[in-house]
Amino acid sequence: MKKATNHIYLIILLAVLSSVAPMGTDTYIPSIPTIATAFGVEINKIELSLSIFLIGFSIGQIFGGPISDRYGRRKSSLIGLLGYAFFSFIIIFSTNIYELWVYRFLEAFFGGIVVVNAAAAVRDRFKGEEAAKVFSLIGTIRILAPLLAPAIGAFLIHFFSWEAVFLFLTVYALVVAVWVYKDLDESFHYIDQNIIESFKIVLTHKKAMKVMLILALSFSGFFIFISKSSFIFIEHYKISTDYFPLFFSVNFIILILMTKVNISLLKKFTVINLIKYAVIVQIISAIVMIFNYEGNSLIVTMILMASYMGMMAFIAGNCMALALEHFSKNAGVASGVIGVLQFGLGAIISSIVLSFHSDTFLPMALSITVISTIAYLLIRSYKE
């Protein structure tokens, strides 16, 4: 079994490769009010484009898994990155909200083809606790994306128009494509498999599916906070767009710290127990958020957001490692299914929550309470 500490350069590369989603969403968040004004629509219509991005990202992973298992991690990554770059550039020429939705969907579709390869490449090389550590390390580095992305987005909006955000995403994808072409060695060994049979194997594995659903539900709550962060800080608390990244980044600083804690605790606790305790903390944070639904205190709101989002450090990498452990021959398809559930469910749930727009935090608080409770019931029923 390979050791995570001997492959830091590879881990950095895979972290950057899997950062397509946070770069595609978080760079864009500070520009949401500006784009709403430019297109003459309500802000929730632009917020909805985040959910559309997740839908496209999910569908892309349905196709990305089989492509990765047939043509390899490297070639599949290049196909996705080039498509992502192309549609990021095309978005610049959107003339109305409907064009923006379509192009964001297609941009995200190719992003989905990209992201399955990072998880599959880890599964090709690592197993068990080492895989969990690698996923946590990748998560630690990848967190730099949502830390830096809002700052980049705010900088671009301050000096340029909203189109500059998508020009940046175009360049980002092309740079990563060059890096993958040069330095990502192929880890995949082709096995002739029926695609439908591969999906059937993954979808009928009860233990793996439970872990995947726990990850998907927790991510849904996480993404609700991301989707509403522009409303929370800029609209509700009247924080300047220029200072938005400072407030938003607190959540990800906590996430980085909790990721380091997770790596340490893996030596003492089982993966499943770490996930269980994290979900309990999310439930408590969500319930307290209900009582804080009017959002009178910025400090309290930030603590509750950080508490909920920080627990993803114990859920994301650990769930991914547990789920992929069962699929040595079709890691690409398994990674795709995880992504479809994670981003697809996140898109559906966040779309529903966004449709109940309110001047308070009540719809958001109630939804994450329900989500976290369901996740806890699933983890309670999991048998190691």
C-alpha positions in Angstrom: 0.0 0.0 0.0 1.4 3.4 -1.0 2.0 6.1 1.6 0.3 9.5 1.2 3.4 11.4 2.4 5.5 10.2 -0.5 3.2 11.6 -3.2 2.7 15.3 -2.2 3.2 16.6 -5.8 0.6 14.2 -7.1 -1.8 15.2 -4.3 -1.4 18.9 -5.2 -2.1 18.1 -8.9 -5.2 16.1 -8.1 -6.4 18.8 -5.7 -6.1 21.4 -8.4 -7.8 19.0 -10.8 -10.7 18.5 -8.4 -11.0 22.2 -7.8 -13.0 22.8 -11.0 -16.3 23.0 -9.1 -15.3 25.4 -6.3 -13.5 27.6 -8.8 -16.6 27.6 -11.0 -19.0 28.5 -8.2 -17.0 30.6 -5.7 -15.2 32.9 -8.1 -18.7 33.7 -9.4 -20.5 34.4 -6.1 -19.3 38.1 -5.5 -20.5 38.9 -9.0 -24.1 37.7 -8.5 -25.6 41.1 -7.6 -23.8 42.7 -10.5 -25.0 40.1 -13.0 -28.5 40.4 -11.7 -28.4 44.2 -12.3 -26.8 43.7 -15.8 -29.5 41.3 -16.9 -32.3 43.2 -15.1 -33.5 40.2 -13.1 -34.0 39.4 -9.4 -31.0 38.1 -7.5 -32.5 34.6 -6.9 -32.6 34.1 -10.7 -28.8 34.4 -10.8 -28.5 32.3 -7.6 -30.4 29.6 -9.5 -27.5 29.4 -12.0 -25.5 27.9 -9.2 -28.0 25.0 -8.9 -28.0 24.7 -12.7 -24.2 24.5 -12.5 -24.5 21.6 -10.1 -27.0 19.8 -12.3 -24.7 20.0 -15.3 -21.8 19.0 -13.1 -23.7 15.9 -11.9 -24.8 14.8 -15.5 -21.2 15.3 -16.6 -20.0 12.8 -14.0 -22.5 10.2 -15.3 -20.6 10.3 -18.6 -17.3 11.1 -17.0 -17.1 7.9 -15.0 -17.4 5.5 -18.0 -15.1 7.7 -20.1 -12.5 7.6 -17.4 -12.7 3.8 -17.0 -12.4 3.3 -20.8 -9.9 5.9 -21.9 -8.0 6.6 -18.7 -7.7 9.4 -16.1 -5.3 11.6 -18.1 -7.1 11.7 -21.5 -10.6 12.1 -19.8 -9.3 15.0 -17.8 -8.0 16.8 -20.9 -11.3 16.3 -22.7 -13.2 17.8 -19.8 -10.8 20.7 -19.2 -10.9 21.8 -22.8 -14.7 21.7 -22.9 -14.9 23.6 -19.6 -12.5 26.3 -20.9 -14.5 26.7 -24.2 -17.9 27.2 -22.5 -16.4 29.4 -19.8 -15.3 31.7 -22.6 -18.7 31.5 -24.5 -20.5 32.7 -21.3 -18.9 36.1 -21.8 -21.2 36.6 -24.8 -24.4 35.9 -23.0 -27.1 38.5 -23.7 -29.8 37.2 -21.3 -30.4 35.0 -18.3 -31.4 32.0 -20.4 -28.2 32.0 -22.4 -26.3 32.3 -19.1 -28.1 29.2 -17.7 -27.5 27.1 -20.8 -23.8 28.0 -21.1 -23.3 27.4 -17.3 -24.9 24.0 -17.7 -22.5 23.1 -20.5 -19.5 24.5 -18.7 -20.4 22.4 -15.7 -21.0 19.3 -17.8 -17.4 19.2 -18.9 -16.3 20.1 -15.4 -18.1 16.9 -14.3 -16.1 14.9 -16.8 -12.9 16.4 -15.2 -13.6 15.9 -11.5 -14.2 12.1 -11.5 -10.6 11.5 -12.5 -9.1 12.9 -9.3 -11.0 10.5 -7.0 -10.5 7.6 -9.4 -6.7 8.2 -9.6 -6.6 8.1 -5.8 -8.4 4.8 -5.7 -6.0 3.4 -8.4 -3.1 4.1 -6.0 -4.2 4.0 -2.4 -6.4 1.9 -0.1 -8.1 2.0 3.3 -6.8 4.5 5.9 -4.2 5.8 3.5 -6.9 6.6 0.9 -8.8 8.5 3.6 -5.6 10.5 4.5 -5.0 11.3 0.8 -8.6 12.5 0.3 -8.2 14.6 3.4 -4.9 16.1 2.2 -6.5 16.8 -1.2 -9.3 18.4 0.6 -6.9 20.6 2.6 -5.2 21.9 -0.5 -8.4 22.1 -2.5 -9.9 24.4 0.2 -7.5 27.0 -1.1 -9.8 27.3 -4.1 -12.9 28.5 -2.3 -10.6 30.6 -0.1 -9.0 32.3 -3.1 -11.9 32.2 -5.5 -14.2 34.8 -3.9 -11.2 37.1 -3.4 -10.3 36.7 -7.1 -13.9 37.3 -8.1 -14.3 40.4 -5.9 -11.0 41.8 -7.3 -12.2 41.2 -10.9 -15.6 42.8 -10.2 -14.0 45.8 -8.5 -11.8 46.6 -11.5 -13.6 45.0 -14.4 -17.1 43.8 -15.5 -18.6 40.5 -14.6 -17.3 38.9 -17.9 -13.8 39.0 -16.5 -14.7 36.2 -14.0 -15.4 33.8 -16.9 -12.3 34.9 -18.8 -10.3 33.9 -15.6 -12.1 30.5 -15.5 -11.1 30.0 -19.1 -7.4 30.6 -18.5 -7.6 28.6 -15.3 -8.9 25.5 -17.1 -6.3 25.8 -19.9 -3.4 26.1 -17.4 -4.6 23.0 -15.5 -4.9 21.1 -18.9 -1.3 21.9 -19.7 -0.2 20.7 -16.2 -2.2 17.4 -16.6 -0.8 16.8 -20.0 2.8 17.2 -18.7 2.7 15.6 -15.3 -0.3 13.3 -14.7 0.9 9.7 -15.2 -1.8 7.3 -16.2 -2.7 5.0 -13.3 -5.6 3.2 -15.0 -5.4 -0.4 -16.4 -8.2 -1.0 -18.9 -10.6 -3.8 -18.2 -13.3 -4.6 -20.7 -16.6 -4.0 -18.8 -20.2 -3.4 -19.8 -21.1 0.2 -18.8 -24.6 -0.7 -17.6 -23.2 -3.6 -15.6 -20.6 -1.3 -14.0 -23.4 1.1 -12.9 -25.5 -1.8 -11.7 -22.6 -3.1 -9.5 -22.1 0.4 -7.9 -25.8 1.3 -7.5 -26.7 -2.1 -5.8 -24.0 -2.0 -3.3 -26.0 -1.1 -0.2 -23.1 -0.1 2.2 -21.4 2.1 -0.4 -24.7 3.7 -1.4 -25.4 4.7 2.3 -22.1 6.4 2.6 -22.6 8.2 -0.8 -26.0 9.5 0.4 -24.6 10.7 3.7 -22.0 12.7 1.7 -24.6 14.0 -0.7 -26.9 15.2 2.0 -24.2 16.9 4.0 -22.9 18.5 0.8 -26.4 19.8 0.1 -26.5 21.7 3.4 -23.0 22.9 2.7 -24.0 24.2 -0.7 -27.1 25.9 0.6 -24.8 28.0 2.7 -22.6 28.7 -0.3 -25.6 29.6 -2.5 -27.0 32.0 0.2 -23.7 33.5 1.3 -24.1 36.4 -1.1 -27.5 37.1 0.4 -26.3 36.6 4.0 -23.3 38.9 3.9 -24.0 41.4 1.1 -27.8 41.7 1.2 -28.7 41.0 4.8 -25.6 42.3 6.7 -24.8 45.0 4.1 -21.1 43.8 3.8 -19.3 45.5 0.9 -18.5 43.3 -2.0 -14.8 44.1 -1.5 -14.9 42.7 2.0 -17.2 39.8 1.2 -14.2 37.4 0.7 -12.9 38.1 4.2 -16.1 37.1 5.9 -16.8 34.2 3.5 -13.2 32.8 3.9 -13.7 32.2 7.7 -15.7 29.1 6.9 -12.9 27.6 4.8 -10.2 28.5 7.3 -12.1 26.5 9.9 -12.5 23.7 7.3 -8.7 23.6 6.8 -8.1 23.4 10.6 -10.8 20.6 10.9 -9.2 18.7 8.0 -5.9 18.6 9.9 -7.8 17.4 13.0 -9.4 14.7 11.0 -6.1 13.4 9.7 -4.9 13.2 13.3 -8.0 11.5 14.6 -7.9 8.8 12.0 -5.2 7.2 14.1 -7.5 6.9 17.1 -11.1 6.7 15.8 -12.8 4.7 13.0 -13.7 6.5 9.9 -17.4 5.8 10.5 -17.4 7.3 14.0 -15.7 10.4 12.8 -18.5 10.8 10.2 -21.2 10.2 12.9 -19.8 12.8 15.3 -19.5 15.4 12.5 -23.2 14.9 11.5 -24.3 15.3 15.1 -22.5 18.7 15.2 -24.2 19.7 12.0 -27.6 18.9 13.5 -26.9 21.0 16.6 -25.7 23.9 14.4 -28.8 23.7 12.2 -31.2 23.7 15.2 -29.5 26.7 16.7 -29.7 28.4 13.3 -33.5 28.0 13.5 -33.5 30.1 16.7 -31.2 32.6 15.0 -33.5 32.8 12.0 -33.8 36.6 12.1 -30.0 36.9 11.9 -29.7 39.7 14.4 -26.1 38.9 15.2 -23.4 38.6 12.5 -21.0 36.9 14.9 -23.5 34.2 15.8 -24.4 33.6 12.2 -20.7 33.2 11.3 -20.1 30.8 14.1 -23.1 28.6 13.1 -22.0 28.6 9.4 -18.4 27.7 10.3 -19.6 25.0 12.6 -21.8 23.4 10.0 -19.4 23.8 7.0 -16.3 22.9 9.0 -17.7 19.4 9.7 -17.4 18.6 6.0 -13.7 18.0 6.8 -14.8 14.8 8.7 -17.4 13.8 6.1 -16.2 14.4 2.6 -12.9 12.6 2.4 -13.9 9.8 4.8 -17.1 9.1 3.0 -15.3 9.1 -0.3 -12.7 6.6 0.9 -15.3 4.3 2.4 -17.4 4.3 -0.7 -14.5 3.8 -3.2 -12.9 1.0 -1.1 -15.5 -1.4 -2.6 -14.7 -0.7 -6.3 -11.2 -1.5 -7.5 -12.3 -2.3 -11.1 -14.7 0.5 -11.8 -13.5 3.4 -9.7 -14.4 5.9 -12.4 -18.0 4.9 -12.5 -18.2 4.8 -8.7 -16.6 8.2 -8.5 -19.1 9.4 -11.1 -22.1 8.0 -9.0 -20.7 9.8 -5.9 -20.5 13.0 -7.8 -24.0 12.7 -9.3 -25.5 12.1 -5.9 -23.4 14.8 -4.2 -23.9 17.6 -6.8 -27.3 16.4 -8.1 -28.9 16.2 -4.7 -27.2 19.5 -3.8 -28.7 21.1 -6.9 -32.2 19.8 -6.3 -32.3 20.6 -2.6 -30.7 24.1 -3.0 -33.1 24.9 -5.8 -36.0 24.1 -3.6 -34.6 26.2 -0.8 -33.8 29.1 -3.1 -37.4 29.1 -4.4 -38.6 30.0 -0.8 -36.7 33.2 -0.7 -37.2 35.1 2.5 -35.7 38.1 4.3 -34.9 35.8 7.2 -32.8 32.6 7.5 -35.7 30.4 8.4 -36.1 28.4 5.1 -32.3 27.7 5.1 -32.2 26.8 8.8 -35.2 24.4 8.5 -33.8 22.7 5.4 -30.3 22.0 6.8 -31.9 20.6 10.0 -34.0 18.1 8.0 -31.0 17.2 5.8 -28.7 16.6 8.7 -31.2 14.5 10.6 -31.7 12.2 7.6 -27.9 11.9 7.3 -27.7 10.9 10.9 -30.4 8.2 10.5 -28.4 6.8 7.6 -25.1 6.7 9.5 -26.8 5.1 12.5 -27.9 2.2 10.2 -24.5 1.7 8.7 -22.8 -1.6 9.8 -19.0 -1.9 9.5 
